[in-house]
C-alpha cells in the first residue's frame, strides 16, 4: 500500500515531500498525481515516461513462469544477499515487475517495507497487490527516481536497469545494492534451437566499471547456477517474459518450441554483485 511508503517517496519534478490526499498523491509544491484504482501511482517528471516497459502478454508470461518456482534459487539468493542495519528497513526493487522477488524479501525481513518501481503499467497492477507492505510506483529507472535522498536501506535489481548515480543518491550511508545479472550460458540449452543470443561475456565487469564514482563492489560477485526441468509451456512463458519475445515472431517461436523435447534440463546461470556507496 502506498500509505506504507509515502514518507520515502518524492516528487519526481522537484524532489519535494509527498502526502496522500483522498485518491491522489500531492507534493508540498502543489503537484498532484492520481492513484490508480489498482493501488499504484505514476510518478514521472514533466517529460513523462519515455518507455512503456513490458506489455500485458509479457507480464502474464512472467507471472506464470515465476509462480511455478523455476527461479526459486534466484529469489532465495537475492533475499539472502540483502543487507540492512535498520530495525524496520526500506527495501526498494528497481524493475520489480510483478513483485515476486520483493514480496519474498519482505516476508523474510520482519517489519520491512517495500518500494516496487517499474515502468510497466501492467506490471504495476500486479505489483500493487503482491504484498501488504509494498507500495507500487510506475517510474522510469533511467530518470531521477521518485525517492528521497538517503532514505532506502537496500536496493534489489533483478535482470533490470541499473542507474548507479540514482542508487547512490537514495541509499542510506550504510545501504547496499544487490544486483542479479544473467551470466554467459544462462538458458544455454535453449539458445541455439530457439535462435536466442547468449549473454555477453564480461557483462558484470562492465557494470562495475560503469558504476565507478557512485558505487563500489562489497566483495567478489557470487555465482548462482542450477538446473531446471522445463516442459514446453514453461519454456514458452520463460521466453515470453524476456526481450526475446519482441525479437522473434510468435509463430516462428512457437514452431521452434514445438520441435523441442516434451521436457528438458535447462541451466540457469547468474551472478550476484553487492555494491555500497563509493
Order of alpha helices (4+ residues) and beta strands (2+ residues): alpha-beta-beta-beta-beta-alpha-alpha-beta-alpha-beta-alpha-beta-beta-alpha-beta-alpha-alpha-beta-beta-alpha-alpha-alpha-beta
